[in-house]
């Protein structure tokens, strides 16, 4: 069992590293067909690897938090990479169901962590749970036909969100271990490591939306 875990973990870390490099480079390049779209495809595949290894890893570790985050990542990668092609109605319905299920898991874990255990990591679960809830509701409304999706807006936000997830993993796990190995105890700042990329990334996404959606009008 440990060998299976080690293989999955290696693939998971590799996918995260490749996603961080390809996603960042694609975000910095001019938004047009060519290098941006090619690197975007590699980024998408890398994040699929992260999500699809994260699910069995979470099951092996009996960790609902990681499982729900894998669903969170899958939602962003699938809807972001297929924003211009679109999803079929069954696919959109499946996305909304899985997203709401993952969101409820995160919200319950967040409330439990804060109210029962007094753990500030509950704020992380509540934040991601709220974001995933909005994604699930959006997919449900698109499925029902009550709103029309804006492909550019969805692509920017979802792919950007997936990139934020890469930075979150790097900061919350990689940087956390580096600081620990240096002899410091960053445990009191763990929630900050998880939320800081989301705060900074959200500001950058707001700027990107204002820039590119204005050009598209």
Phi, psi and omega per residue, in radians:
X1 nan -0.664 -3.128
X2 -1.122 -0.605 3.128
X3 -1.150 -0.686 3.089
X4 -1.103 -0.774 3.122
X5 -1.068 -0.762 -3.115
X6 -1.118 -0.701 3.120
X7 -1.134 -0.814 3.135
X8 -1.085 -0.731 -3.124
X9 -1.152 -0.700 3.110
X10 -1.089 -0.793 3.114
X11 -1.123 -0.658 3.141
X12 -1.106 -0.817 3.129
X13 -1.160 -0.716 3.124
X14 -1.074 -0.777 3.111
X15 -1.077 -0.712 3.122
X16 -1.129 -0.717 3.136
X17 -1.144 -0.819 3.133
X18 -1.124 -0.661 3.115
X19 -1.119 -0.689 3.130
X20 -1.096 -0.763 -3.103
X21 -1.252 -0.913 -3.079
X22 -1.195 -0.668 -3.133
X23 -1.170 -0.760 3.128
X24 -1.121 -0.765 -3.138
X25 -1.117 -0.769 3.128
X26 -1.082 -0.659 -3.133
X27 -1.175 -0.528 -3.100
X28 -1.477 -0.369 -3.111
X29 -1.365 2.846 3.082
X30 -1.082 2.357 -3.042
X31 -1.413 1.542 3.125
X32 -2.739 2.936 3.098
X33 -1.133 2.464 -3.075
X34 2.328 -2.229 -3.105
X35 -1.096 -0.682 -3.121
X36 -1.074 -0.867 -3.107
X37 -1.217 -0.627 3.123
X38 -1.138 -0.842 3.105
X39 -1.141 -0.567 3.087
X40 -1.084 -0.649 3.103
X41 -1.155 -0.730 3.102
X42 -1.154 -0.649 3.092
X43 -1.094 -0.777 3.133
X44 -1.041 -0.817 3.137
X45 -1.114 -0.660 3.119
X46 -1.106 -0.734 -3.119
X47 -1.283 -0.521 2.993
X48 -1.070 -0.746 3.121
X49 -1.076 -0.722 3.109
X50 -1.068 -0.837 -3.079
X51 -1.197 -0.794 -3.057
X52 -1.319 -0.287 2.969
X53 -1.598 -0.474 3.115
X54 -1.143 -0.601 -3.128
X55 -1.120 -0.962 3.107
X56 -1.133 -0.576 3.090
X57 -1.090 -0.693 3.132
X58 -1.182 -0.610 3.120
X59 -1.203 -0.757 3.120
X60 -1.091 -0.608 -3.125
X61 -1.592 -0.036 -3.088
X62 0.945 0.829 -3.039
X63 -2.053 1.721 -3.128
X64 -1.153 -0.514 -3.131
X65 -1.083 -0.853 3.130
X66 -1.160 -0.654 3.115
X67 -1.048 -0.827 -3.134
X68 -1.144 -0.624 3.106
X69 -1.177 -0.564 3.077
X70 -1.138 -0.706 3.066
X71 -1.117 -0.710 3.100
X72 -1.005 -0.814 3.135
X73 -1.149 -0.744 3.132
X74 -1.036 -0.754 3.129
X75 -0.996 -0.831 -3.080
X76 -1.161 -0.744 -3.096
X77 -1.202 -0.789 -3.105
X78 -1.145 -0.905 -3.093
X79 -1.227 -0.576 3.138
X80 -1.254 -0.776 -3.102
X81 -1.273 -0.431 -3.128
X82 -1.863 0.338 -3.075
X83 -1.033 -0.708 -3.083
X84 -1.485 -0.513 3.088
X85 -1.402 -0.557 -3.127
X86 1.497 2.946 3.095
X87 -2.037 2.607 3.053
X88 -1.234 2.885 -3.129
X89 -1.066 -0.769 3.086
X90 -1.077 -0.676 3.107
X91 -1.133 -0.734 3.141
X92 -1.138 -0.702 3.109
X93 -1.100 -0.773 3.129
X94 -1.076 -0.720 3.127
X95 -1.064 -0.756 -3.114
X96 -1.156 -0.710 -3.128
X97 -1.151 -0.869 -3.137
X98 -1.104 -0.652 -3.125
X99 -1.161 -0.790 3.130
X100 -1.117 -0.700 3.119
X101 -1.092 -0.789 3.106
X102 -1.125 -0.673 -3.138
X103 -1.125 -0.773 3.127
X104 -1.075 -0.681 3.104
X105 -1.060 -0.825 -3.139
X106 -1.125 -0.717 -3.121
X107 -1.141 -0.743 3.111
X108 -1.120 -0.774 3.112
X109 -1.083 -0.684 -3.136
X110 -1.134 -0.828 3.129
X111 -1.098 -0.748 3.135
X112 -1.085 -0.789 -3.117
X113 -1.088 -0.700 -3.097
X114 -1.335 -0.842 -2.999
X115 -1.415 -0.626 -3.076
X116 -1.653 -0.763 -3.046
X117 -1.777 -0.195 -3.124
X118 1.099 0.526 -3.096
X119 -1.662 2.160 -3.115
X120 -1.177 -0.248 3.048
X121 -1.104 -0.280 3.051
X122 -1.069 -0.556 3.089
X123 -1.097 -0.627 3.111
X124 -1.131 -0.838 3.140
X125 -1.085 -0.710 3.131
X126 -1.161 -0.683 3.132
X127 -1.115 -0.891 -3.132
X128 -1.193 -0.590 3.100
X129 -1.129 -0.698 3.104
X130 -1.143 -0.752 3.114
X131 -1.103 -0.752 -3.129
X132 -1.200 -0.567 3.058
X133 -1.067 -0.785 3.141
X134 -1.113 -0.640 3.104
X135 -1.166 -0.759 3.134
X136 -1.107 -0.731 3.108
X137 -1.135 -0.721 3.101
X138 -1.048 -0.809 3.141
X139 -1.112 -0.641 3.114
X140 -1.149 -0.734 -3.137
X141 -1.187 -0.632 3.060
X142 -1.153 -0.730 3.112
X143 -1.046 -0.744 -3.123
X144 -1.352 -0.223 3.123
X145 1.449 0.267 -3.128
X146 -1.448 -0.326 3.028
X147 -2.363 2.673 3.065
X148 -1.791 2.234 -3.100
X149 -1.222 2.507 3.010
X150 -1.714 1.817 -3.025
X151 -0.971 -0.751 -3.103
X152 -1.150 -0.763 3.125
X153 -1.076 -0.781 3.140
X154 -1.138 -0.737 -3.129
X155 -1.080 -0.825 -3.125
X156 -1.082 -0.867 -3.045
X157 -1.229 -0.728 -3.071
X158 -1.319 -0.771 3.100
X159 -1.190 -0.655 3.061
X160 -1.111 -0.684 3.103
X161 -1.121 -0.676 3.097
X162 -1.129 -0.651 3.094
X163 -1.171 -0.675 3.066
X164 -1.038 -0.673 3.112
X165 -1.065 -0.655 3.103
X166 -1.106 -0.792 3.133
X167 -1.176 -0.599 3.109
X168 -1.090 -0.790 3.125
X169 -1.099 -0.734 -3.138
X170 -1.103 -0.792 -3.068
X171 -1.282 -0.752 -3.042
X172 -1.330 -0.451 -3.112
X173 -1.939 -0.972 -3.103
X174 -1.115 -0.977 -3.123
X175 -1.132 -0.613 3.116
X176 -1.033 -0.778 -3.128
X177 -1.223 -0.659 3.130
X178 -1.073 -0.806 -3.141
X179 -1.116 -0.689 3.114
X180 -1.099 -0.748 -3.140
X181 -1.160 -0.391 3.104
X182 -1.395 -0.069 3.079
X183 1.747 0.129 3.141
X184 -1.800 2.755 3.122
X185 -1.936 1.738 -3.096
X186 -1.629 0.241 -3.036
X187 -1.045 -0.581 3.138
X188 -1.232 -0.264 -3.112
X189 -1.860 0.219 -3.043
X190 -1.047 -0.761 3.140
X191 -1.089 -0.628 3.117
X192 -1.122 -0.717 3.115
X193 -1.046 -0.630 -3.122
X194 -1.317 -0.619 -3.005
X195 -1.658 -0.429 -3.081
X196 -1.006 -0.791 3.105
X197 -1.066 -0.604 3.130
X198 -1.169 -0.732 3.136
X199 -1.118 -0.903 -3.126
X200 -1.137 -0.770 -3.133
X201 -1.095 -0.659 3.131
X202 -1.119 -0.675 3.098
X203 -1.132 -0.726 3.124
X204 -1.177 -0.647 3.111
X205 -1.184 -0.646 3.081
X206 -1.064 -0.742 3.109
X207 -1.148 -0.742 -3.135
X208 -1.122 -0.713 3.102
X209 -1.073 -0.779 -3.135
X210 -1.090 -0.646 -3.095
X211 -1.296 -0.920 -2.998
X212 -1.448 -0.577 3.100
X213 -1.225 -0.549 3.085
X214 -1.145 -0.692 3.121
X215 -1.164 -0.546 -3.070
X216 -1.344 -0.306 -3.110
X217 -1.265 nan nan
